[in-house]
Amino acid sequence: MADLKVWVKNRADEDVRLYERYGKPLERDHFGEYVAIGPDGELILGHDDLEVTQKASARFGSGSYAFRRVGYPWEEKWRSSRFS
């Protein structure tokens, strides 16, 4: 269980770093859209959260990308690929 807590903390820290670097600049022109940010800064943008999540999982792998609604401090929905 401790390993999972460490992984979640590291993933959350990485998500914040990726959003600050690649997502924040989108706020002016893409506020309210959904963005998935790959580990190298590749972006997937869209208005449909499920579509962006599915594209990101296919391109980056499940759990390997940051996902946010542009301009919002967090995304209120939780999704898991096992339910897709």
Secondary structure as UniProt FT lines:
FT   HELIX           2..18
FT   HELIX           19..23
FT   HELIX           24..26
FT   HELIX           27..30
FT   TURN            31..32
FT   STRAND          34..37
FT   TURN            39..40
FT   STRAND          43..46
FT   HELIX           49..60
FT   TURN            62..63
FT   STRAND          66..69
FT   TURN            70..71
FT   HELIX           81..83
//
